[in-house]
Amino acid sequence: MNNYQHNLICNAPICAGDTNPDFKKEVYWYGGEEVCQRTPYEKFQKKQVAINKEVKSGHFRHVEEAFNAFDLENRLI
């Protein structure tokens, strides 16, 4: 996938190609929502994929909690 201006075609709430320099702290995502497909995956994207697997299996307990990319990269979730 071409990563040039990826944010213009990305439907994920947190996009790795976001042009906002503070997107990792200002944009929120809930477990089960779409994950940005920009490659290579960043740490927060890998965490989102893992959470979505838990949501799908019914094991994720924080489905009503919003997370930003900073949380996903630095907190134990």
HELIX and SHEET records of a PDB file:
HELIX    1   1 HIS A    6  LEU A    8  5                                   3    
HELIX    2   2 PHE A   23  GLU A   26  1                                   4    
HELIX    3   3 LYS A   43  SER A   57  1                                  15    
HELIX    4   4 ALA A   69  ASN A   74  1                                   6    
SHEET    1   A 2 TYR A  28  TYR A  30  0                                        
SHEET    2   A 2 ALA A  66  ASN A  68 -1                                        
END                                                                             
